[in-house]
Amino acid sequence: MKFEHYFPTAQLKPYIRCLVVSESVLANEYKVFPSSGLVIGFQYKGKLVNIKENTITPLETAGITGITDAYQVFKNSADIGTILVYFTEIGFTHFASHPANELFNLSLSLDTIFDKNSVAEVEEKLAIADTDQQRIQLVEQFLLSQLKDIQTDKLIVEAVKLIYQTNGTIRIKELSEKLHISQSSLEKRFRKVVGTTAKKICFYCSLQQGTRAPKRSKNTNRNLL
């Protein structure tokens, strides 16, 4: 199995945490635990399904998964290849007009968010690309074409920064006091930009820092889509 990380270009770095090339020659079922950012996936070969309560739902070859409040179960076909795009907490809002919280607990076809023809074009090019570097470049070109010239919500950026500085231990009341904003206003802006509440991001941050570690089976990978 291959799971190789690539850092984004400088222009994408504030919004994209990393890109990953994931490949497996074997069919596999695995769990994905909640994370603090949305994820885009492009399957350039193979198929992927979501399994929930014994219901199997085939996923589109280009899709996006919002932040979730519980782990998800996926199963890939044999000989699968995927490019994964991991957004930073504030990244998604710089590419789409949809508030990030509208994707909470959802896995959708990417053409519900972006232009259908643009998505189809990058899928076609990915299918015939010869190398991982070519595939990464194609996905970055797609992202750059969708990048919007909008102002970053600096207050939410600072909120995320404080959460990580405290390893997720800061209380929301203290967070709002440090930012000189009411808790209700903070949560409303936070959900719109990040996709979930500040409290949940605190929890996910604590998981990433190892202060809370979920039990994982040997077929579990919390970084896969």
Secondary structure, 3 states (H helix, E strand, C coil): CEEEEECCCCCCCCCEEEEEEEEECCCEEEEECCCCCCEEEEEEECCEEEEECCEEEECCCEEEECCCCCCEEEEECCCEEEEEEEECCCCHHHCCCCCHHHHCCCEEEHHHCCCHHHHHHHHHHHHHCCCHHHHHHHHHHHHHHHCCCCCCCHHHHHHHHHHHHCCCCCCHHHHHHHHCCCHHHHHHHHHHHHCCCHHHHHHHHHHHCCCCCCCCCCCCCCCCC
